[in-house]
Amino acid sequence: MARPRTFDEDVVIARAAEVFGRLGYNACSVDDLVEATALQRGSLYKAFGSKRGLFEKVLNRVLVGEWYREPAVLDLLITALRELAQTDLQIAALCRDVLHAYGEGAAELLGSRLLDHLPAHELNKE
């Protein structure tokens, strides 16, 4: 018989979202996730299958309701588009669906968030 989980999945996903948001997907290692979530490597893999599986779970958890109002969620969506969507059909479909549901202003929303990350002096260049 399998042992019951001894961790709160909501807490693990929130901590993983923070790490993915700070580092991005590619730069984030499983060791970073293990440290942030306080899970053992085996528990992380058993619960989520892989780093990618955890990232998908994070996206599914945060891309609900008024997700577009949360800068950290926009950063995760941008990370998914930049780092995974070109080669991962499921992530691409998730991104496409959520942006399609948002409507015509999706490109402006993402562009505005990308500009938020530029240093102020970069915006004032001519």
C-alpha positions in Angstrom: 0.0 0.0 0.0 1.3 3.4 -0.9 2.1 5.9 1.8 -0.2 9.0 2.0 1.3 12.3 1.1 2.8 14.2 4.0 2.9 17.6 2.3 0.4 20.2 1.3 0.3 20.3 -2.5 -0.9 23.9 -2.5 2.1 25.0 -0.6 4.5 23.0 -2.8 2.9 24.5 -5.9 3.1 28.0 -4.5 6.8 27.6 -3.7 7.5 26.1 -7.0 5.7 28.9 -8.8 7.9 31.4 -6.9 11.1 29.6 -8.0 10.0 29.2 -11.6 9.0 32.9 -11.6 12.4 34.0 -10.2 14.7 31.7 -12.2 12.6 30.8 -15.3 12.0 27.2 -16.3 15.4 26.3 -18.0 17.5 27.9 -15.3 15.6 26.2 -12.5 17.1 22.9 -11.4 15.3 20.1 -9.6 17.7 20.9 -6.7 16.3 24.4 -6.6 12.8 22.9 -6.4 13.7 20.4 -3.8 15.2 23.2 -1.7 12.3 25.5 -2.1 9.5 22.9 -1.5 11.3 20.9 1.2 10.4 17.7 -0.7 12.8 14.9 -1.2 13.7 14.4 -4.9 11.8 11.1 -5.0 8.7 12.6 -3.5 8.8 15.4 -6.1 9.1 13.0 -8.9 6.4 10.7 -7.5 3.9 13.5 -7.0 4.6 15.5 -10.2 6.4 13.1 -12.5 9.1 15.6 -13.5 10.1 19.3 -13.4 8.0 19.8 -16.4 5.0 18.1 -14.8 5.4 20.4 -11.8 5.6 23.5 -14.1 2.4 22.4 -15.9 0.7 21.9 -12.5 1.8 25.4 -11.5 0.4 26.9 -14.7 -2.9 25.1 -14.4 -3.2 26.4 -10.8 -2.4 30.0 -11.5 -4.1 30.6 -14.9 -7.5 30.8 -13.4 -9.9 33.6 -12.5 -8.4 37.0 -13.0 -4.9 35.7 -13.6 -4.1 38.6 -15.9 -4.1 41.0 -12.9 -1.2 39.2 -11.2 2.3 40.2 -12.4 3.9 37.0 -11.1 1.4 34.9 -13.1 2.1 37.0 -16.3 5.8 36.2 -15.7 5.1 32.5 -15.5 3.0 32.7 -18.7 5.8 34.5 -20.4 8.3 31.9 -19.2 6.1 29.2 -20.6 5.8 31.0 -24.0 9.6 31.7 -24.2 11.0 28.5 -22.9 8.6 25.6 -23.5 5.8 26.5 -26.0 7.9 26.0 -29.1 8.6 22.4 -28.4 5.9 21.3 -25.9 2.5 21.0 -27.5 0.5 20.7 -24.2 2.1 23.9 -22.8 1.6 25.7 -26.1 -2.1 24.7 -26.1 -2.5 25.8 -22.5 -1.0 29.2 -23.3 -3.0 29.6 -26.5 -6.2 28.7 -24.8 -5.7 31.2 -21.9 -4.6 34.0 -24.2 -7.5 33.3 -26.6 -9.9 33.4 -23.7 -8.4 36.7 -22.6 -9.2 38.3 -26.0 -7.7 40.8 -28.3 -5.7 42.6 -25.7 -3.5 39.6 -25.0 -0.5 40.8 -27.0 -0.6 44.2 -25.3 -0.9 42.6 -21.9 2.2 40.5 -22.4 4.1 43.3 -24.1 3.4 45.6 -21.3 4.6 43.1 -18.7 7.8 42.6 -20.7 8.4 46.3 -20.8 7.9 46.4 -17.0 11.1 44.3 -16.7 13.2 46.8 -18.7 15.4 49.2 -16.7 13.9 52.7 -16.8 16.9 54.1 -18.7 16.2 51.5 -21.6 12.7 52.9 -22.1 14.0 56.5 -22.5 16.5 55.7 -25.3 15.6 57.1 -28.7 
